[in-house]
Amino acid sequence: MKRRMLVLVFLLALSLVATNVYAADGFYVQNGKLYDANGNEFVMRGINHAHAWWKGNEDVAIPAIAATGANTVRVALGDGETWGYDDINTVSHIIDLCEQNNLIAVLDVHDTTGLDSLSSLTNAVDYWISMKDVLIGKEDTVIINIANEWYGTWNGSSWAAGYKQEIPRLRAAGLNHTLMVDAAGWGQYPQSIHDYGTEVFNADPQRNTMFSIHMYEYAGGTAQQVKDNIDGVINQGLALSIGEFGIKHTDGDVDEATIMSYSEQKGVGYIGWSWYGNGDNWIYLDIVTDWSGSSYSEWGNVLINGSNGIRETSAIASVFDPSNGDSGDGSGTWTNVAAQAEDGYLSGVGTSTSRSGYNGSGYVTGFDNTNDYVQVTINVESAGNYNLKIRYASPYSDKYNYVIVNGQNLGEKFFAQNSSFVDVDLGNIYLSAGQNTIKVQSSWGWIDIDQFVISN
C-alpha cells in the first residue's frame, strides 16, 4: 500500500509539472485560461486574415489590423492540398510582421475546411512539422491552430479520435506551442468539445491545448445558444476562443452582440472573420472596404468600435513590452505625450482663443468644409499600440469626423456634443517607432480641436 501511495504521489507531481513546464518559454493553458510567457492571462481580441487565397497582401493587411487595436491576427495558410502552398519563408515573414506589429499570430492550415478525411488532418500536421525551423523559438508569439474546421460532419467521437492521434506527433516533433483545435461540424458543432474536449486535451502530453468555436448561424444564432455553447466548454476547465464569427451568415443571423459581451464577461477570446476579400456573396463579412482598412464596413464598426469591441476590450500581450508594463525607459512610469492642434499642419482651418479652457496657445476651429483637417506629428521611441485621446469641443450637436493615423483612415469617430473642451478616448492605435501623423478630417465638421494625447 505504501509503495502504491508513493507511485500515485509521483504521478500526480509529474502531471502537474507537465501542465506548466513550458510556461516560462511561451503561451500555456492552465485551469481553463490562456497565459502568455510572462504568466499574464491573455484574452484574444483579433481579426482573421484570409492569406491562403489572397497571398501577397499581408504587408498591407497585418499593420492595418494592428491599427485597429487588435492584439491577435489569425492567418489562414495553405499546405498545398487546396489553397496553394505557403513555404517556410512566407511563414517566417508573416510571423515577423505580426511581431513587428505587436500581434499574436494564430496560424491555421485552411485546406482542411469541412473535410472528414484523416489524411487531410495528417497533411496539416505534416505541414507544421515541416515548418518547425521557423516555429521553434516562437512559442511566446505564435499559437498553432492545427486545422481549420477539420471534420465537417457533426460527429464528436470521430473528430476526437483524429486529434488524439495527431496531437502527440506535433509534440514528438518538438513543437511546444499552445495548440488550438476547432470544433467539428465546420467549427459549428460545439457539442463535440462538450462531449470529447477533455479527452482531446488529455491526449496532449503537455496539456497545452485550447479550443475554438466558429460562431455563425448554427453555433451563434441566438443569445442562449451563444451562452450555452461557451459555458459547455469553459465549465469543464477548458480554454476557449471564438475563432471566427460575423454579423450574419448564409442561413441566418448571428448574435454578434452577445458573442462579444459574453466573451468579455467570461474572459473568452474572439477573432472576427475577416479583414477583406470575402467576395460578392459574403461581402457582409468584410470588416473593411480595402486591404489598407481606409474605412470600416457595418460589421467592422461593430467589431472594432462597438460596445465590447476590440478598441474597448483589447489588451496587447505583455510579451511585447520588454519592461512588462512600464515605460521602457527604466523609470517605471509613462508620461503622456501631448501634441497641440494649433502647432500642427492646418488645411482649411484656423486657430482661435475664443473658447476658454484650451491648452497651449489656442485651438483649431473652422471645420466647415469637406476635407478640412488638422494634422499633428508625434514621436515615440518604440513601435506598438498606444492609447489616443483627442481633446475637443462640439458646441452645436453630436458630430462624426474622420481620424487618420499614418495615412490609415480609422473611420468616422463620434464626438459628443459639449460646449466645453473634453477628451474623447479613441482606444488603441498602432504607432511606428519615430515620427507618426495623426489627423482629424472633416466629415460633419463643426468641432474645435485642442490637443492630441497618446499614452500606453
N, C-alpha and C positions, 0 to 999 in steps of 0.2 A: 504493500500500500504506500509506504514512504517513497519507494522508487517511482511509483506511478505519479505521486504528487509532485515530485521534483521534475519529472518529464513534462507534466502539464504546465508547471510554472515556467519552465524553459521555453516551451512552445508559445505560451502567452507572451512572454517577453520578446521572443523572436518576431511574433506577428506585430507587436507594437513598433518595433524597430523598422520593420518592413513598411509600415504605414508612413513613417516620417523620414526615412533615411535620406531621401533626395531633397528634403525641404530647403536645405541651405543652397542648393545648386539651381533650383528652378521652381516653377509652379508645382503645387501639390494640393491634393484633396484631403480634407480631414473633417470628420463629423458633418458631412454634407455641405461643406463650404470649400471654395477655391481660394488658395492663398498664394501670394507671389513669393519670390525668393527672399524677400526681407521679412516674411512672416506676416504681412498685412493682407487682410481679406480683400479680394479683388472681385468686383461685380462688373461684368461686361456691359458696356453701353456702346454698341457698334453698328456698323453698316457692312453689308455684303458687297463685294466687287466681283462681277462675273468675268474674271480674267480668261477662263477656259475658252470662251468663244469670242472674246473681244481683246485678244492679245495685242500688246503694244500701247495700251492706254494707261498702263499702271503709273507712269511717271507723272501724268497729269492727275489721275483719279485719286491716288493714295494721299498726296499732300492736300488735295481738296477735301477729302474725307476727314483728315486731321483737323482742318479748319473749322469743321462743324462742332468741335469739342469732343468728338468720339474718342474712346480710349482703346477701341478694338476694331480691326477690319478682318472680316472673313473673306479669304481669297480662294476662289474656285480654280483648281488646277486640272490639267489633263494628263492622264497616264498613257495616252495613246490608243485606248480602246475605242473611244467615241469622239472626244473633243480635241484630238491632236495631242502632241507630246510637249510638255514643258520640261526642258532639260535642266540640268543641275545649275547652270549659270543663270538661267531665268529665276529659279527658286532662290538662289543666293541673292540676286538683285532685289527681288521682292522683299525678302527678309531685311535687307539693308535699308530699303525705302521705308519700311514700317518702323524700324528702329530710329532712323533719322527723324521721323515724324511722331515719335513717342506713341506709337500704336502697337498694341499686342497683336501679333499675327496668328489668326486661326486659319490654318491651311487645310483644305479638303481636296480629296480626289473626287471630281464630279462625274466621272464616267460611269459610276456605279448606280446612277439615279434610277430608282424604280426596278432594278434588276434583282432577281431571286437567285441567280447562279452563284454558287460558292466560288467558282473560278474568277468571277468579277471582283469579289472581295479579296481573294488571294492576290489578284493582279495589283490591287490598290496597296496591299501590304508590301508586296514586292517593290512597288514604286517607292514607298517610303524608305525601305531598306536601301534601295539604290541611291537615295538622296542623303544617306546618313552622314556623309563627309561634310555637308553644309548644315545639317541639322544638329549634330552633336556639338555641344557647347552653346546652343541657343535655347536651352531648356527654360531660361528665365524670360524669354520674349516670344516663344513660339509654342502654340498648342496644336497638336495633330488631330484634326477631325478626320478619322480614318477613311470614311467612305460616305459621300453624300447620299442620303436616302436609300442606302442599300436595303434590300428586301422590300419590294413593293407590296407583296401580299400581306394581309393583316393576319399574321401568324407569328406569335411571340416565341414559340419554342424553337422553330427553325432559325429565326433571326438570332436568338441567343446562342444556339449551337454553333453558328458560323463565327460569331465574335469570340466565343470561348475557345475555339480552335486557333484563331488568328492572332489575338492579342499577345499570347505568350511568344509568338515568333518575333514581334516587334521588340519585346524586352530582351529576347535572346540575342538580337542583333545590336544591342547596346543603345536603343532609343529609350531614354528615361523621361521623356516629356510627359506632361499631362495629356491623356488621350480623351477625345470626345467621341461619343457614339450616338448617332442619330436613331430615333425610334423607327420601328418597322412601319409599313404602310405608307411609303413615300414620306416618312418623317411624321406622319399624322396619325399614328396609332400608338398613343402613349401607354395603352394597356400593356404593350409589350414590355415597357420599362417597369410598370407597376407589378407585373407578374414575374418577370425574369431579370430585372435590373440588378438585383443583389447577386444573382448567380454570375452575371457578366462582370460585375465589379470584383467579385472574389476570384475570377479567373485571371485577373491581372496580378502577377506576383508582387507588384509594388503597390497595389491598392491605390492607384493614381489615375482612375478613370472617372470621367463625368459624363453626363447625358444631355441630349439635345432633343427638343420637340420643335417641329416646324408647324407653327400655328396659322393655318389658313382656315377655310370654311369648315373642315371636318374636326379639327382639334381646337379651334379658337373662335367658333362662330357665335357663342353666347358667353355671358359673364360667368354663369355657373359652370359651363364646360371648361372655360379657362382655369377657374379656381380648382375644380376637381382634378384636372389633368396635372396642374402644378403640384397640388398637395399630394397626389398619389405617388409622386417621385420624392419630394423633399421630406415627406413624413417617414420615409424609410431610411433617412440619413444619407441619401444620395445627392450629389451635387448636380445642379441643373442650369442650363441656359436655354432660352428660346432662340434657336439657331437661325430661324427665318420667320418672318411674319410680314403682313402687308395690311393695306386698308380694306381690301376685298380680294376675291379670287374668282375663278371661273364659275363655280357653282354656288356662290353666295357671299354674304357679308362676313367680315371679320371684326370682332370686337377689340380693335386695337387699343382703345382707351383702357379697358380692363387688363389687357395683356401688360401694358406699361405700368399702370397703377398697382396691380397686384404683384408684378415682378419687383417693383420698388418696395412694396410693403414687406415682401418675403425675402428680399436680398437675392433675387434671381436675376441673372444676366439676360439681356436681349440684344439681338442683332437684326436690324431691319433689312428686308430684301426690296430692291437692291439699288445701287447707286444710279446706274443708267444702262440703257441698251436692251430693254425688255421687248421691244418691237411693238407693232401696232396693236396686237391682240391683248397685250398685257401692259400697255403704256402707263396705266394707272399705278403700276408698281415701280415706275421710275421715281426716284427720290429727287432728282434734279433734271434740268432740261438740257444739259450738255455735260461732257466729261469734266469740264472745269468747275461745274457747280455754280455757274453765274446766277442762277435763280432756282428756287425750290418749287416743286410741284405741290399739289394739295397734300399728298402723302408726306412729302418731305417736310413741309411746315409742321405737320402733326408730329412726326418722328423727332425732329430736331428742336423745334421751338415750342411744342405743345406742353401741356401740363404733364409732368413725369417724363418729359422728353430728354433727349441727350444733353442739351445745354443745361438743363436744370439738375440732372442727376449724375452726370458722368464725372468720374474722378480718375485722373491719369495714374497708371501703375507706378508705385513708388520706386520700381527698379530704374526708372528713367530720371530720377532725381538723385544724383550722387551724394547729396547731403541728407537725403532721406527726410526731407521736409523743411530744411531751412533755405536760405537764400543762395547757397552755393559759394558765398564769398568768405566763409569761415566765421562770420559774425553770429550766425544762428538766427538772424532776423531778416525780414524782407521789407524794404522801403518802397512804397508805391512810387511809380513813375508817372508824372502828370505832364501833359503837353497842352499848352494854352491854345485854344482855337484861333485867337487873334494873331498868333505868331505863325500860323500855318499858311499854306497856299490857298488863296481865295479866288473863286471863279464865279462871277455874277453876284457876289455877296459883298457886304462891307462890315465894318466894325462899329460898335456903339458902346456908350457907357450909361445909357438912359435908364436901364433896368438895374435896380440895386441888387447886391448880393453876389456879384460876379467875382471870380478870382482873376489874378493877373491885372493887366491893364485895360481889360474890356471884354467884349464877347462878340460873336459873329451873328449877324442878322441879315434879313433880306432874301430868304429862301422863297422867292415868289415866282420864279420861272423854272421851267423844266430844265434839269441838268445843272442848276446852280449847286455849287458844292464848296466845302472846306476840307482840306487835306492836311494832316499833320504827319510828321516823321518821328518815329520812336525807335530808340536804340536799345537792344537787350544783348547781354553777353552770351546767353545760351539759347539755342533753339528749343522750342517747346510750346506747350499750351499755357496761356495766360488769361486771367480774367479781365474783361473790358467793361468799364463803366463810362458813360457819357453824361456829363452834367449839362442840363438843358432847361429851357422854359418853353411851354407851348400854351400861350395865354388864350387862344381862341377856341380850341376844341382838341380832341384826340387827333393825332396825326400819325401817319406811316411814312417813313423815309428810308432810303437805301443806306446800308452800311457796307463798305467795301474795304477789304483788308488785302493789301499787296495785290490789288487788281482782281481779287476774288469777291464777287458780289454775294454777300450773305443773305440777300433778300430784303424785303421791306420789314423794318423794325418798328415796334409800337412805341410811341411817345405820348403818354397820357397827358391830358390837359392839366396844366399847372402854371399859374401866373408867376410863381417864384422859381428860382433855379433849384432843381432837384436832380438826383442821379437815377439813371436807368441802368440796371445791371443786365448786360447782354450775354453773360456767361463766358465760356471759354472760346478763345480764338488761338490759332496757331501762328506763332511768330518765328521767323528765322533769326539766326544769330546775326547781329549787326543792325542795319537800317531796315525799318518796316514802315509802310504807309497805311494810314487809317483815314478813311474818307466818309463823310456824311453827305449824301447827294439828294437833292430834292426829288420827291415823288409827289406827296401832297404839299410839301413845303411848309411855310409859315411857322417856323420854330426859330429859337435862338439857341446857339451852341456856345457854351462857356469853356469846357475843357474835356480832355480825354484822359482817363486814368487806367493804367494796367497794373496788375499785381499777380502773384502766383499763389 
